[in-house]
Amino acid sequence: MTGSNLKLRMMIVTALFAAIIGILAQITIPLPLVPITGQTLAIGLAATILGPKYGTISVLVYLGIGAVGIPVFSQMSGGLGSLFGPTGGYLFGFIPTAFVIGFYLQKTSFTVTNAIIANVIGMFVALIFGTVWLKIFANLSWTGAFLGGFAPFIFVGVIKAALAAWIGISVRNRLKSARLLYVTEQKIT
């Protein structure tokens, strides 16, 4: 397979993961300030399966699609109002989250144990971005932002991190063995 065919294949897979993020974002459990969604599970899957480069690009594509108004964010929302509203910090936080998860796995190895560690770290990255954003843009105290935007998501976040790790490594291995995924696993030094 030529280099351009491989690149096209990875672009298609990356776009597919942007769509998966949009689909899982619709799985929502409402809470007072910030809902629990399937977005973080999807971000973890994208980064675990695709690695730092293509996982991050899939998040950027997802955010770009949502920014232009296509309702791919949670509760079928979209547009700049969603990005710059009270929960926009989580959305922007997905960019470093995907990169950190993929980078950690590329730096270590793509195993379930490392993927759990990477996804838990990624969960904290997203929660920190979201909480700081809530503090600033919703004009909350640090305690209020922590209690409304961080603490309620830790337990569920760990569960989603473990699911993303287990499913992600399994799918990654199957896609690679079927020659549908072409990513390098060279450790970054």
Buried (B, 14 or more C-beta within 10 A) or exposed (E): EEEEEEEEBBEEBBBBBBBBBBEBBBBBEEEEBBBBBBBBBBBBBBBBBBBBBBBBBBBBBBBEBBBEEBBBBBEEBBBEEBBBBBBBBBBBBBBBBBBBBBBBBBEBEBEBEBBBBBBBBBBBBBBBBBBBBBBEBBEBEEEBBBBBBBEBBEEBBBEBBBBBBBBBBBBBEEBBEEEEBBBEEEEEE
